[in-house]
Amino acid sequence: EMIGKTAGWIKTANWVMHVQESYPSLEDLEDYDSVYNIAKRCGFNSAKDLWDADPIIKGSVNPKDFGLATQEEYDAAHGTNLN
C-alpha cells in the first residue's frame, strides 16, 4: 500500500511477528493491552492468554491493519517461504 502525496510516495511500514517477538515481556504486552485492547482485538480474553498462545500478528502504521496473521503471511514477510 502506498501513501503520501505532498511528500512523494512511500511504502507503509508493515510487520508480521509472533506476539512474543513483538513484545519483550508479558508485562510490556499488558501495558500496551491496557491502552490498545490488543488481546480483545485478537480474540483473546486477556493479555496473558494472548501471550501464552503466541499467535502471529500483523500491523502497519495504520491501526486498522492490526490483527491476527497467517503462517503464510509470516513466511512471506520473513523470507522463509520454501515453496
N, CA, C and O atoms as CSV, one atom per row, in Angstrom:
chain,resi,resn,atom,element,x,y,z
A,1,GLU,N,N,0.852,-1.175,0.000
A,1,GLU,CA,C,0.000,0.000,0.000
A,1,GLU,C,C,0.891,1.228,0.000
A,1,GLU,O,O,1.898,1.273,0.707
A,2,MET,N,N,0.531,2.194,-0.769
A,2,MET,CA,C,1.330,3.407,-0.864
A,2,MET,C,C,0.562,4.577,-0.237
A,2,MET,O,O,-0.663,4.649,-0.335
A,3,ILE,N,N,1.295,5.486,0.404
A,3,ILE,CA,C,0.668,6.669,0.989
A,3,ILE,C,C,1.474,7.899,0.632
A,3,ILE,O,O,2.618,7.786,0.193
A,4,GLY,N,N,0.890,9.073,0.815
A,4,GLY,CA,C,1.610,10.326,0.663
A,4,GLY,C,C,1.403,10.949,-0.699
A,4,GLY,O,O,1.431,10.257,-1.716
A,5,LYS,N,N,1.195,12.245,-0.722
A,5,LYS,CA,C,1.114,12.964,-1.985
A,5,LYS,C,C,2.124,14.092,-1.982
A,5,LYS,O,O,2.946,14.187,-2.894
A,6,THR,N,N,2.077,14.951,-0.973
A,6,THR,CA,C,2.977,16.100,-0.966
A,6,THR,C,C,4.414,15.688,-0.698
A,6,THR,O,O,5.338,16.331,-1.195
A,7,ALA,N,N,4.622,14.636,0.074
A,7,ALA,CA,C,5.979,14.182,0.387
A,7,ALA,C,C,6.475,13.138,-0.612
A,7,ALA,O,O,7.582,12.618,-0.467
A,8,GLY,N,N,5.678,12.834,-1.607
A,8,GLY,CA,C,6.036,11.767,-2.541
A,8,GLY,C,C,5.445,10.461,-2.061
A,8,GLY,O,O,4.844,10.413,-0.987
A,9,TRP,N,N,5.602,9.403,-2.832
A,9,TRP,CA,C,5.009,8.108,-2.497
A,9,TRP,C,C,5.985,7.284,-1.677
A,9,TRP,O,O,7.139,7.104,-2.066
A,10,ILE,N,N,5.521,6.786,-0.545
A,10,ILE,CA,C,6.341,5.921,0.298
A,10,ILE,C,C,5.538,4.682,0.670
A,10,ILE,O,O,4.309,4.722,0.727
A,11,LYS,N,N,6.223,3.609,0.916
A,11,LYS,CA,C,5.548,2.372,1.301
A,11,LYS,C,C,5.291,2.406,2.804
A,11,LYS,O,O,6.157,2.815,3.577
A,12,THR,N,N,4.098,1.975,3.216
A,12,THR,CA,C,3.788,1.917,4.643
A,12,THR,C,C,4.643,0.834,5.293
A,12,THR,O,O,5.056,-0.123,4.638
A,13,ALA,N,N,4.899,0.997,6.576
A,13,ALA,CA,C,5.688,0.020,7.324
A,13,ALA,C,C,4.772,-1.117,7.764
A,13,ALA,O,O,3.896,-0.913,8.605
A,14,ASN,N,N,4.960,-2.295,7.216
A,14,ASN,CA,C,4.175,-3.464,7.594
A,14,ASN,C,C,5.057,-4.441,8.360
A,14,ASN,O,O,6.250,-4.563,8.084
A,15,TRP,N,N,4.459,-5.134,9.324
A,15,TRP,CA,C,5.204,-6.135,10.081
A,15,TRP,C,C,4.298,-7.324,10.362
A,15,TRP,O,O,3.078,-7.200,10.468
A,16,VAL,N,N,4.943,-8.483,10.481
A,16,VAL,CA,C,4.258,-9.735,10.802
A,16,VAL,C,C,5.171,-10.486,11.767
A,16,VAL,O,O,6.282,-10.865,11.397
A,17,MET,N,N,4.716,-10.705,12.997
A,17,MET,CA,C,5.542,-11.337,14.030
A,17,MET,C,C,4.668,-12.118,15.005
A,17,MET,O,O,3.466,-11.878,15.119
A,18,HIS,N,N,5.293,-13.049,15.697
A,18,HIS,CA,C,4.636,-13.681,16.832
A,18,HIS,C,C,4.529,-12.647,17.947
A,18,HIS,O,O,5.352,-11.737,18.044
A,19,VAL,N,N,3.518,-12.793,18.776
A,19,VAL,CA,C,3.322,-11.863,19.890
A,19,VAL,C,C,4.607,-11.735,20.711
A,19,VAL,O,O,5.018,-10.626,21.051
A,20,GLN,N,N,5.238,-12.863,21.026
A,20,GLN,CA,C,6.435,-12.821,21.873
A,20,GLN,C,C,7.659,-12.269,21.152
A,20,GLN,O,O,8.673,-11.998,21.793
A,21,GLU,N,N,7.587,-12.098,19.836
A,21,GLU,CA,C,8.625,-11.374,19.098
A,21,GLU,C,C,8.352,-9.871,19.137
A,21,GLU,O,O,9.275,-9.060,19.060
A,22,SER,N,N,7.079,-9.514,19.256
A,22,SER,CA,C,6.661,-8.114,19.192
A,22,SER,C,C,6.823,-7.382,20.511
A,22,SER,O,O,7.094,-6.181,20.530
A,23,TYR,N,N,6.660,-8.098,21.611
A,23,TYR,CA,C,6.716,-7.503,22.945
A,23,TYR,C,C,7.779,-8.217,23.751
A,23,TYR,O,O,7.806,-9.447,23.766
A,24,PRO,N,N,8.653,-7.489,24.421
A,24,PRO,CA,C,9.753,-8.132,25.145
A,24,PRO,C,C,9.344,-8.944,26.366
A,24,PRO,O,O,10.100,-9.799,26.826
A,25,SER,N,N,8.141,-8.680,26.897
A,25,SER,CA,C,7.704,-9.414,28.078
A,25,SER,C,C,6.179,-9.361,28.184
A,25,SER,O,O,5.526,-8.533,27.549
A,26,LEU,N,N,5.638,-10.246,28.984
A,26,LEU,CA,C,4.199,-10.223,29.254
A,26,LEU,C,C,3.811,-8.883,29.871
A,26,LEU,O,O,2.752,-8.341,29.555
A,27,GLU,N,N,4.642,-8.356,30.729
A,27,GLU,CA,C,4.335,-7.078,31.384
A,27,GLU,C,C,4.212,-5.960,30.353
A,27,GLU,O,O,3.315,-5.123,30.454
A,28,ASP,N,N,5.111,-5.936,29.355
A,28,ASP,CA,C,5.011,-4.925,28.305
A,28,ASP,C,C,3.726,-5.099,27.509
A,28,ASP,O,O,3.039,-4.122,27.211
A,29,LEU,N,N,3.400,-6.335,27.165
A,29,LEU,CA,C,2.157,-6.598,26.443
A,29,LEU,C,C,0.968,-6.123,27.266
A,29,LEU,O,O,0.054,-5.500,26.726
A,30,GLU,N,N,0.968,-6.407,28.556
A,30,GLU,CA,C,-0.142,-5.977,29.414
A,30,GLU,C,C,-0.263,-4.451,29.428
A,30,GLU,O,O,-1.372,-3.917,29.425
A,31,ASP,N,N,0.864,-3.754,29.443
A,31,ASP,CA,C,0.833,-2.288,29.413
A,31,ASP,C,C,0.191,-1.784,28.117
A,31,ASP,O,O,-0.691,-0.926,28.152
A,32,TYR,N,N,0.632,-2.315,26.982
A,32,TYR,CA,C,0.057,-1.910,25.703
A,32,TYR,C,C,-1.410,-2.328,25.602
A,32,TYR,O,O,-2.241,-1.590,25.073
A,33,ASP,N,N,-1.714,-3.513,26.114
A,33,ASP,CA,C,-3.081,-4.013,26.066
A,33,ASP,C,C,-4.026,-3.110,26.844
A,33,ASP,O,O,-5.179,-2.936,26.449
A,34,SER,N,N,-3.558,-2.540,27.932
A,34,SER,CA,C,-4.418,-1.670,28.737
A,34,SER,C,C,-4.821,-0.411,27.973
A,34,SER,O,O,-5.838,0.209,28.285
A,35,VAL,N,N,-4.030,-0.038,26.983
A,35,VAL,CA,C,-4.326,1.142,26.172
A,35,VAL,C,C,-5.034,0.774,24.868
A,35,VAL,O,O,-5.996,1.431,24.469
A,36,TYR,N,N,-4.550,-0.286,24.206
A,36,TYR,CA,C,-4.998,-0.600,22.843
A,36,TYR,C,C,-5.910,-1.828,22.719
A,36,TYR,O,O,-6.331,-2.174,21.615
A,37,ASN,N,N,-6.216,-2.485,23.839
A,37,ASN,CA,C,-7.085,-3.670,23.814
A,37,ASN,C,C,-6.609,-4.719,22.811
A,37,ASN,O,O,-7.406,-5.261,22.045
A,38,ILE,N,N,-5.326,-4.999,22.819
A,38,ILE,CA,C,-4.712,-5.909,21.853
A,38,ILE,C,C,-5.297,-7.310,21.966
A,38,ILE,O,O,-5.648,-7.916,20.953
A,39,ALA,N,N,-5.406,-7.827,23.177
A,39,ALA,CA,C,-5.919,-9.185,23.360
A,39,ALA,C,C,-7.330,-9.308,22.795
A,39,ALA,O,O,-7.621,-10.243,22.049
A,40,LYS,N,N,-8.185,-8.390,23.137
A,40,LYS,CA,C,-9.573,-8.425,22.656
A,40,LYS,C,C,-9.606,-8.331,21.131
A,40,LYS,O,O,-10.375,-9.046,20.488
A,41,ARG,N,N,-8.793,-7.469,20.554
A,41,ARG,CA,C,-8.773,-7.302,19.105
A,41,ARG,C,C,-8.289,-8.569,18.398
A,41,ARG,O,O,-8.569,-8.774,17.217
A,42,CYS,N,N,-7.563,-9.414,19.128
A,42,CYS,CA,C,-7.085,-10.683,18.567
A,42,CYS,C,C,-7.982,-11.853,18.958
A,42,CYS,O,O,-7.705,-12.994,18.586
A,43,GLY,N,N,-9.052,-11.586,19.703
A,43,GLY,CA,C,-9.992,-12.633,20.071
A,43,GLY,C,C,-9.644,-13.382,21.341
A,43,GLY,O,O,-10.119,-14.499,21.547
A,44,PHE,N,N,-8.821,-12.790,22.198
A,44,PHE,CA,C,-8.421,-13.429,23.447
A,44,PHE,C,C,-9.029,-12.685,24.630
A,44,PHE,O,O,-9.333,-11.496,24.539
A,45,ASN,N,N,-9.204,-13.400,25.744
A,45,ASN,CA,C,-9.816,-12.815,26.934
A,45,ASN,C,C,-8.864,-11.950,27.741
A,45,ASN,O,O,-9.304,-11.055,28.463
A,46,SER,N,N,-7.567,-12.202,27.630
A,46,SER,CA,C,-6.603,-11.437,28.429
A,46,SER,C,C,-5.265,-11.392,27.708
A,46,SER,O,O,-4.998,-12.180,26.801
A,47,ALA,N,N,-4.436,-10.454,28.132
A,47,ALA,CA,C,-3.090,-10.358,27.581
A,47,ALA,C,C,-2.298,-11.627,27.896
A,47,ALA,O,O,-1.493,-12.068,27.076
A,48,LYS,N,N,-2.513,-12.212,29.060
A,48,LYS,CA,C,-1.814,-13.455,29.411
A,48,LYS,C,C,-2.201,-14.588,28.473
A,48,LYS,O,O,-1.338,-15.345,28.028
A,49,ASP,N,N,-3.491,-14.714,28.167
A,49,ASP,CA,C,-3.928,-15.737,27.216
A,49,ASP,C,C,-3.284,-15.523,25.849
A,49,ASP,O,O,-2.845,-16.476,25.203
A,50,LEU,N,N,-3.232,-14.273,25.419
A,50,LEU,CA,C,-2.609,-13.945,24.128
A,50,LEU,C,C,-1.123,-14.287,24.159
A,50,LEU,O,O,-0.599,-14.871,23.211
A,51,TRP,N,N,-0.448,-13.926,25.241
A,51,TRP,CA,C,0.987,-14.204,25.388
A,51,TRP,C,C,1.250,-15.711,25.361
A,51,TRP,O,O,2.157,-16.178,24.673
A,52,ASP,N,N,0.454,-16.459,26.110
A,52,ASP,CA,C,0.658,-17.906,26.186
A,52,ASP,C,C,0.408,-18.593,24.840
A,52,ASP,O,O,1.106,-19.545,24.491
A,53,ALA,N,N,-0.583,-18.115,24.086
A,53,ALA,CA,C,-0.886,-18.707,22.774
A,53,ALA,C,C,0.157,-18.307,21.729
A,53,ALA,O,O,0.427,-19.070,20.802
A,54,ASP,N,N,0.743,-17.119,21.875
A,54,ASP,CA,C,1.786,-16.600,20.991
A,54,ASP,C,C,1.427,-16.701,19.504
A,54,ASP,O,O,2.214,-17.218,18.711
A,55,PRO,N,N,0.228,-16.204,19.121
A,55,PRO,CA,C,-0.136,-16.269,17.703
A,55,PRO,C,C,0.678,-15.263,16.886
A,55,PRO,O,O,1.381,-14.415,17.435
A,56,ILE,N,N,0.566,-15.379,15.596
A,56,ILE,CA,C,1.204,-14.426,14.684
A,56,ILE,C,C,0.246,-13.250,14.521
A,56,ILE,O,O,-0.946,-13.430,14.273
A,57,ILE,N,N,0.790,-12.047,14.666
A,57,ILE,CA,C,0.005,-10.835,14.495
A,57,ILE,C,C,0.665,-9.979,13.426
A,57,ILE,O,O,1.833,-10.173,13.087
A,58,LYS,N,N,-0.103,-9.029,12.899
A,58,LYS,CA,C,0.421,-8.148,11.861
A,58,LYS,C,C,-0.083,-6.740,12.090
A,58,LYS,O,O,-1.066,-6.526,12.799
A,59,GLY,N,N,0.599,-5.778,11.483
A,59,GLY,CA,C,0.171,-4.397,11.585
A,59,GLY,C,C,0.988,-3.499,10.680
A,59,GLY,O,O,1.851,-3.949,9.927
A,60,SER,N,N,0.690,-2.234,10.779
A,60,SER,CA,C,1.406,-1.224,9.995
A,60,SER,C,C,1.268,0.099,10.725
A,60,SER,O,O,0.855,0.133,11.884
A,61,VAL,N,N,1.606,1.173,10.060
A,61,VAL,CA,C,1.424,2.492,10.655
A,61,VAL,C,C,-0.053,2.855,10.763
A,61,VAL,O,O,-0.407,3.826,11.433
A,62,ASN,N,N,-0.912,2.084,10.109
A,62,ASN,CA,C,-2.351,2.298,10.169
A,62,ASN,C,C,-2.950,1.304,11.164
A,62,ASN,O,O,-2.877,0.098,10.928
A,63,PRO,N,N,-3.539,1.769,12.266
A,63,PRO,CA,C,-4.101,0.853,13.266
A,63,PRO,C,C,-5.134,-0.119,12.701
A,63,PRO,O,O,-5.319,-1.198,13.265
A,64,LYS,N,N,-5.810,0.226,11.609
A,64,LYS,CA,C,-6.798,-0.674,11.006
A,64,LYS,C,C,-6.152,-1.956,10.492
A,64,LYS,O,O,-6.840,-2.962,10.315
A,65,ASP,N,N,-4.845,-1.938,10.250
A,65,ASP,CA,C,-4.150,-3.107,9.716
A,65,ASP,C,C,-3.785,-4.131,10.788
A,65,ASP,O,O,-3.320,-5.221,10.455
A,66,PHE,N,N,-3.985,-3.804,12.068
A,66,PHE,CA,C,-3.599,-4.697,13.149
A,66,PHE,C,C,-4.546,-5.887,13.250
A,66,PHE,O,O,-5.758,-5.738,13.095
A,67,GLY,N,N,-3.987,-7.068,13.511
A,67,GLY,CA,C,-4.814,-8.250,13.734
A,67,GLY,C,C,-4.004,-9.522,13.619
A,67,GLY,O,O,-2.779,-9.489,13.508
A,68,LEU,N,N,-4.700,-10.639,13.648
A,68,LEU,CA,C,-4.044,-11.937,13.516
A,68,LEU,C,C,-3.565,-12.129,12.087
A,68,LEU,O,O,-4.173,-11.622,11.144
A,69,ALA,N,N,-2.477,-12.857,11.933
A,69,ALA,CA,C,-1.920,-13.150,10.613
A,69,ALA,C,C,-1.797,-14.659,10.445
A,69,ALA,O,O,-1.913,-15.417,11.408
A,70,THR,N,N,-1.564,-15.075,9.222
A,70,THR,CA,C,-1.400,-16.497,8.925
A,70,THR,C,C,0.084,-16.866,8.883
A,70,THR,O,O,0.953,-15.998,8.811
A,71,GLN,N,N,0.347,-18.151,8.930
A,71,GLN,CA,C,1.724,-18.630,8.790
A,71,GLN,C,C,2.283,-18.227,7.425
A,71,GLN,O,O,3.466,-17.907,7.311
A,72,GLU,N,N,1.448,-18.241,6.400
A,72,GLU,CA,C,1.888,-17.862,5.057
A,72,GLU,C,C,2.324,-16.398,5.020
A,72,GLU,O,O,3.321,-16.061,4.381
A,73,GLU,N,N,1.578,-15.526,5.707
A,73,GLU,CA,C,1.960,-14.111,5.773
A,73,GLU,C,C,3.283,-13.954,6.518
A,73,GLU,O,O,4.129,-13.151,6.124
A,74,TYR,N,N,3.462,-14.716,7.590
A,74,TYR,CA,C,4.704,-14.683,8.354
A,74,TYR,C,C,5.881,-15.126,7.476
A,74,TYR,O,O,6.917,-14.464,7.423
A,75,ASP,N,N,5.700,-16.252,6.793
A,75,ASP,CA,C,6.769,-16.774,5.937
A,75,ASP,C,C,7.135,-15.774,4.846
A,75,ASP,O,O,8.316,-15.563,4.569
A,76,ALA,N,N,6.141,-15.163,4.230
A,76,ALA,CA,C,6.404,-14.200,3.168
A,76,ALA,C,C,7.138,-12.967,3.712
A,76,ALA,O,O,8.048,-12.449,3.064
A,77,ALA,N,N,6.747,-12.508,4.882
A,77,ALA,CA,C,7.373,-11.323,5.475
A,77,ALA,C,C,8.817,-11.586,5.900
A,77,ALA,O,O,9.645,-10.676,5.908
A,78,HIS,N,N,9.109,-12.829,6.252
A,78,HIS,CA,C,10.433,-13.155,6.761
A,78,HIS,C,C,11.278,-13.933,5.759
A,78,HIS,O,O,12.371,-14.394,6.089
A,79,GLY,N,N,10.780,-14.077,4.551
A,79,GLY,CA,C,11.538,-14.773,3.514
A,79,GLY,C,C,11.787,-16.229,3.813
A,79,GLY,O,O,12.802,-16.792,3.404
A,80,THR,N,N,10.851,-16.846,4.532
A,80,THR,CA,C,11.046,-18.261,4.908
A,80,THR,C,C,10.101,-19.196,4.152
A,80,THR,O,O,9.997,-20.378,4.478
A,81,ASN,N,N,9.419,-18.663,3.148
A,81,ASN,CA,C,8.511,-19.489,2.364
A,81,ASN,C,C,9.340,-20.386,1.462
A,81,ASN,O,O,10.042,-19.901,0.575
A,82,LEU,N,N,9.263,-21.691,1.682
A,82,LEU,CA,C,10.095,-22.634,0.947
A,82,LEU,C,C,9.439,-23.149,-0.329
A,82,LEU,O,O,10.015,-23.988,-1.022
A,83,ASN,N,N,8.251,-22.663,-0.647
A,83,ASN,CA,C,7.568,-23.135,-1.866
A,83,ASN,C,C,8.059,-22.407,-3.083
A,83,ASN,O,O,7.595,-22.676,-4.192
